[in-house]
C-alpha cells in the first residue's frame, strides 16, 4: 500500500496519501515500526491485517517521482502491479469523498503517472481521496 505525496510536506492536501498511511499504521498498531529503506528511497512499515501481510510505503521523493520508489519496492519485495494499492489525492472529488479505481489511466495525476511509467503497467488499484479544487 503506497501513500503518494510530497515527502516532507505533511498537512498539505496533495500529500493526503501519506496521511492516510500514517492513520492506517496507527490502526494496525505499527506506527512505531516505520523505518527508512534506502533501497527504495521510502519509509516502510510491515503490518498484518485479516491474515494478509502488508507493506506500507511512503516514498521519500516528490510526487512526480513516487513511481521510482514504488517500482523499487515492488522489485525488492517481489510484488506485481496487481498487488499494489496506491492511495492518492483527487482534485475532481469533493473534499473527503473516496473512491476505488481498478487500473486505467492516471487521469492527469503525476504521482499515479509516475507509478504507471515506472512499473510499465496501469493495473494498480487506487484509493482516490477527494481534496476538491482550491
Helices and strands as residue ranges (DSSP letters): E 2-3, G 13-15, H 16-27, G 31-33, E 35-37, E 42-49, E 52-59, G 63-65, H 66-76, G 81-83, E 85-90, E 98-102, H 110-119, E 125-130
